[in-house]
Each structure stands twice: as C-alpha cells, then as structure tokens.
Amino acid sequence: MIDGLLAPLKDQDGHVRARAARTLGEIKSTDERVIGGLLALLKDQNGYPDVRAEAVRALGKIKSTDERVIGGLLDALKDQDENFRAEAAGALGEIKSTDERVIDGLLVALKDKDKYVQAQAANALVKLGQSDERIIRGLLDALKGEDVSARVKATRVLGEIKSLDARVIDGLLVALKDPWVGVRAQAAGALGKIKSPDERVIGGLLAALKDQNYGSDVRKQAAASLGKLERMTPLPQLLTQLAHPLSGYRTAAAQALAQKDIPIDSTLQVIAKPKEDKRPWVRLGAWEAYELLEPRREAEKKSAELLHGADSLFTSGQWSVASGQYESAFESNPKVTPTDSLNAARAKFQQARCAAKLKRIVPALDDLKMAFEYNPTLRNTLQAELAQPNNDWAILQGNWYLREVLLKR
C-alpha cells in the first residue's frame, strides 16, 4: 500500500500530492521513504498551498521524533506563511518531543504576530506536559511580557497544564490584576482548573467577583472557578455574596452555585428564605440563583429518568429503541458538573454498545469518541470488556480506528 502512495507524492497535480500526503498521515507509517517524501513536500513550491499543510499534518500524525522531522518542522515554524507556521506548531504538539529546540520554538511562536499561530503554539505546549521546567519558566516569562495576546495564551496554557508550582499560582494571581480584561478572565478560569489549595486563590477569586469591567467574563470565570474549588464551601461563602447590594456580586455568586457539584435540592431549600427577604437586592440574588439551579435540577432529573428507561430497554434486547433513549439522556444532560459529565459519558458509552450490538460500526465509533471525551477512563473499561469472550463489541474487534486512534488518545 505504501509503495502505491509514494509516487503520487511527486505527481504534477497538487491535489494528488496533497491527498497522498494526507493518506500517508492516516496510515502513520514510519517508513524511511514516507518520512523522506513528506519532508520533501515541506518545500513544495508548485502553487498548491494544501500540499505543504497536508505534509506537516501527516508528519504530526506519524509522530516520528526523527531529527530530520524535528528540524523540518522547526524550519516551518519560521516560514513567512502564517498558516504554515500554525500547522507546524500543531504538528510539534502532536509529536510531543521535549527537545529543547522544540520548546524554545513553541515559546517563540506563542508571541507570533498571528493569533492563530499563537493559539496552535499554546495547544502544543499543553500537550507537551506539565512537569517540564522549561515550559513553565517560558510561560511565566510570557506572562510578564508586553504582548497582550501572548499573555492571554500563556495564562490559558498554565491553566490547562494544571501545575501546582507556587510560581504558577503567584503568576496567575498577579494576572488577576492585569490591566487587560482578557488576561484577567483567563487567569480566573485557569485558577479554577488548577484547583490549588492555596488560601490566596479563594481570596483572589472573591476579589475578582468585584471586577469593574461589567461586560467582561472576569466575574463569570471567577464565579465558575469558585464553584470548582473543592475547599470552597459554597453556601457559607457564596450566600454572603448572593445577598450583596451590587448586582455583579450576586450574579457571580449565583453562577458559582449553579456550577458547583452539590445537592441541588438542599441548596434550593437554603435559598428559599432569602427569596422572601425584605431587602430587594437579597431577593434578587436568591431568585437569580434559583433561576439557574431549578432548570439544572429539572434537566438532571429528566436525564436520569431517560437513562434508567434506556437501561431497561437495553436489558430487554430493544437495542434500537434504547439507543434513541440514550441519545435523549445525553442531550438533556446539563453537562455542568463532573457528575453530569460522568452521566453524559455513560449515556454515550451505552449508545455505542447498542450500535455495536446492531452491527453499526461507524455510529458505535462516533459514540465511543464522544464518551471518551467526557470520561477518558472509559477507555480502560472498553479494553477490559474487549478482552472478555462473548462481549458486546464483537463487531469492533480488530478495528484499526478503534485500536490506533480512539484507544490511544
């Protein structure tokens, strides 16, 4: 098969060259001839832009750490074409090489004049992992730089890699006071993702609830992050803000409560009394929280009922009908809290099981992909089931896409 794709890499038609490069990327062959052919296309000058882009993507998918590949992609990272630079950054992220030149190149790309290149560099740095000292140091340097867009991207990456390094927490707390609202909003969101036990984080996020930019996401991100912090007791601390005279405080507190993984019924009982308070701003805050929590409660209840009904249909062998009900359970799930995500993942996993029982390969793979996005540990569940005789996934046994893509992410 590979031999038949090498010749098209040199075809006069750019569409053919691009398609051949894309196919070789899907195959993920590390054959010396494939690598050499794709590297040659990085310098393709025959007027069809997708050729070079497809070659870069293919090298990223193959994930070869060959010195020539790394060198070729680093050269591409300096290309005059911003789209090509962005593709190169993305490919380096897929390869996940911790070569010092790669990290340095991506950190430089984080400050690129093109925002798409910056975004791809940021995504690549996230994929390289949280423990590399050089990445953390470089991101913290970017956080102190004059380039606003680079500060925004660096803040986002620090949140995604979830490092509890004290320097990271210090840097993000400083970023919470950045003059640019986008940086402050990203910093607030990042602190929620990291979930540091540092007491200053709660104080910083509570202060961010008072952000003076009324049209920004700073308050919203701060509220969402407070809802994610495990050490943040929601009712004592957030109810105080829920009764604040200023609307921004109340809105942020209500949003934090709505995103907290807490028993909704008991929370609604607690805010029932403030709904009748004599002070109008207290009533407004309580009602704002109620209007966010009540729909979530109804959605969770509906999703749970649909999930239970689908399980009964599956057990009785009505796989086609059960599949539709699992889909409805997934769609009605609010997908707000970690518990919501686990239930959404289970609905999709079971829908995939129905498709497999019905011998529908593509729907089964699509549903598994979605299930793994909401709960990656289901990959282990599926692998354990596949190892058992007479399992529900017989139609997927030996499937290349399942084995090489879905179960390896």
N, C-alpha and C positions, 0 to 999 in steps of 0.2 A: 504493500500500500504506500509506504514512504517513497519508494522509487518512483511511483507514478505521480507524486506531488512535487518532486524536486525540479523536474523540467519546467512545469508551469511557473515556478518562481522566476524564470528568465523569459517568460512569454512577452511578446511585444505589447499585448493588451494589458493595461494597468488593472482593469477589473479582474482579469485572470490571476495576475500576480497577487493582488490583494486577497482574493478568495483562497488561493493556495496557502498563503501565509496564515490566514485565519484557521483553515482546516488543520494545518500542522500544529497550531497552538492548541486546538481542541484535543489532538492526539497526545500532546505532551511528550513527544519523543525527545530524548537527549542525544539522539544520533548525531555524530560529529558533522555529517553532511547537512542535517537540518539546521543546526546552530550556525554553521558557516553560511548557509543560504539566507537565513533570516538576517544575520549581521550585514550581509551584503546589501540587503534591501533597505537598511537604515540610511544608506547613502543614495537611494534611488532618486534620480533627477529627471524622470521621464514624464513629469507633469501630472501625475495622478496622485493627489495627496493621501488617499487612503492606504496606499501601498506601505509607506513608512509607518503610518499609525498602526496598521494591522501587524506589521512585523514586530513593532515594540510590544503590542499587546500579547502576541504569541510568545515572545521571549519571557514576558511576565508570567504567563500561564505555565510555561515549561519549568520555570523556577530553577534554572541552571545557575550555579554560582561560579561558572567558568570565568576566568579572569577576562577573557575577551568580551563576554557578555556584560560584565560589570563595567568594563571600560567603555564599551559601545553605548550603554545606557547613560553613563555619566557624561559622555560627549553630547548625547542627545538632550541632556538636561540643560545644555548651554546653547542649544540651537536658536536661531532667530525666530522660528515659528513657535508662537506661544502654545498652540495646541499640541505640537510635537513635544515641547518641554513638559507639558502636563501629562501626556501619555507616558513619557519616560519616568516621571515621578511615580505614577501609578504602578508601572511595571516593577520599579525598585521596591515598592512596598509589597508587591506580591512575592518577590524573590526572598524578601526578609533577610538579606545579608547584613551582618553587623560590621562589615568592612568600614574602617574609619572614614574612607573617602565617600562612601555612600551616605553615612550620617552627616558628614560635613556638607555634601552636595545637597541633601534634602533640607538642611537647616538654611542654606543659602537660598534655596528655592522657596522657602517659607516667606522670604522677603522679596520675592519676584514682583515685578511691576504688574503682572497679570494675576487677577484674583483667582482664576481657575487653576493656574499653576500653584498658587499658594494653597488652595484647597486640596489639591492632589498630594502635595508635599505633606500637608498636615495629616491626611489619611494614611499616607505611607509611614510616617513617624509613629502613628498609633499602632500600626501592625508590627512594627519592629520591637515592641515590648516596653514594659515599664521599668525594667531594672537597669537599663544602660545609663550609666552616669553621664556619658557624653550627651545623650539626648536631653536629659533633664537639665543639664547645665546650659545647653544651647537654647532650650525653650525659655528658661528663666532669663537668659540674656535678651532674647527677642521680646520678652515681656517688658523689659526696661527700655526698649528702643523707641525711636521716634515714629516708626511706621505703624499707623493705627491698625491697618488691616492685618499686619503681621502680629500685632499684639492680640487681636481678636482670635486669630488662628492658633497662636501659641496657648492662649488661655483654654481654648476648646480642647486641644490635644492633651494638655495637663489634666483636664477633667476625664478624658477618655482613657488615659493610661492608669488613672486611679492610684498614683503613688502617694503614700503617706509620709513621704520625706518632709521633714519640717520646713525645708527651704521652699518646697512647693506650696505648702499651706501659707507660709509667710507671703510668698509672691502673689497668691490669689487674694489674700486679704488686702494687700496693697492695691491689687487690680480692682477690688470692690469700690475703690475711691478714685478710679481713673477718671480723667476729665471727659472721656468719650463714653457715651451711654452704651454702645455696643460691647465695649470691653467689660464694663460693669455687669452687664447682663450675662455675658459668657462666664465671668468669674463666679457669679451667684450660682449659675447652673452647674459649673464644674465642682464647686464645693459640695453640692448635693450628691454628685456622682461618687466623689471620693469617700464621703461619709466618715470624715475624720472625727475622732473622739475629743479633739482639741476644743476646750471650752470657748476659745475665742471665735470659733466658727459660728456657733449659735449667736454670739453677740454681734458678729459682723453681719450675719444674715438678717437678724432682727433690725439692725440699723438700716439695712438695705430696703426694708419694708417702708422706710420713710423717704426713699429716693424721690427727688424733686421733679424728675422728668416724668410727668403724668402719662405721656403717650408711649412710654418705653416698656420693654419686657423686664426691666430690672426687678420691679416688685413681684411680678408674676414668677420669675425664676427664683427669687429669694423665697417666696412662699412655697413653691414646689420643692425646693431643696430642704426647707424646714420640715416638710412633710416626709421626706425620705430619711432624715437623720434618726437613727434608732434611739439615740439618747435624748431625743427631743420629745418630752411628754406633751402630747398635743393639747389636751384640754386645759390644764393649768396655764400654760404659756400662750396658747393661741386664743383662748377665750378672752383673755385680757385684751388682746389686740382686736378681737371681734367686737368689743364694746368701746372702741376708741372713737372720739368725736370726728376725726378726719377719715374721709371715705377710703383713702388709699390704704390705710392700715386695715380697715375692715375687709376690703376686697382681698388683700393679700392673705389675711388670716383665713378667710372663708375658702380661698383656693387651696391653702395648705391643708386644711381639714379635709377637703374633698379628695385630696390625693394621698392622704395618709392611709396606710393599711390597718384600719381599726374597725371594730364592730360598728356598723353604721347605725343600727337601731339604738344602741346605748348613747351614741353621740347625738342623735336626734332628740333623745329624751333630755339630755343635758341642755341643749339649746332651746328647748320648749319654753322654759321660763323667761329667758331674755327676749323671746318673741313678744312677750306681753309687758315688757318693761315700760315704765313711764317715760323714760328718756328716748326720744325718737331715733337718735343715732344708734343706740343699743338695739332697738327693734330692727333697724335697717341691717345691721351687721348679722344679727341672728337669722333674719329672713334670707339674706344673701347666701349664708352657709346652707340653710335649709334648701334653697332652690338648686344648689349644686349637689347636695347629698341625696335628696329624695329621688331624682331621676337615676342616680347611680345605683341606689338601692333597688329600684324597680328593674333596672337593666340587669343587675346581678341576679335578682330573683328569677326573671324570665329566662336568662341564660342557663341557670341551674336546672330549672324545670325542663327546658328543651334537652339539656344534656342527659338528664335522667331518663326522659322519654326515649331518646335515641339509643341509650344503652339497652333499654328493654326491647326495642325493635331489633337491635343487632343480635341480642341473645336468642330471639325467636327466629333468626335467619332472614329477616326482612332487610337485607343489606342495602338495597337501593333506596328504600324509604328512609332508613336510618341515616344514610349518607346526607340526604337533604336536611334532616333534622340536626345533624351535627354541624352542617354549614350554618343553619339558622342560629344555633347556640353560639357559634363563633362570631357571627355578625352582631348579635345582640350583646355580646360581652363588652363592657365598657373599656377594658384594656387600660386601666388607670394604675392599679396597684400590682405588686409582684404576684399576689394571689390570683388576680384577674389574668395575668399573663400565663400562669400555670394552667388555669382552666381553659383558656383560649388554645393553648398548645395541645391539651388533651383532646379537645374537640377536633382539631385538625388532624391529630395523630389517628384518632378513631375513624375519621372520614377517609384517611388514606388506607386504613385497614379494610374499610368497606370496598374501596376501589380495587384493592388487591384481591379481595375475595371474588369480586366481579370480573377479575382479569382485565382491568382497565389500567394499563401501565402508566401512561402519561399523567392522568389525574392523580394516581397514587403518588408519583414522584413530586408533583406540584404541591400536594397537600403535606407531604413529608418535609419539603423545603420550608414551608410556612411554619409547621410545627417546631422545627429545629430553631427557627429564628426566635420564637417566643420561649422555648425551653431547650437549650442545647443538650442537656443531659439525656434527652430522649434518644439521642444517637446511641448511647450505651444500651438503652432499653431495647432498641431495634436490633442491635448487634447480638444481644443475648437471645432474643427471640429467633433470629435467623439461624442461630447455632442449634436450635432445638429441632428434632424431627417433626414432621407434620405441622409446621407452623402456618400462620395465616398469610405469609408473604411469599409463597412458593413462586408466584408469577414474577417476583423481583430477584429471585436467586440468580446470582451471576450478572446482574445488570451492571453495565460499565458505569453509567452515570451515577447510580447509587453508590457504587463501591469507590469510584475515583473522585467524585465531586461532593456529593451530599454528606457522606460519612467521614470525609477528611477535612472539612472546614473547621 
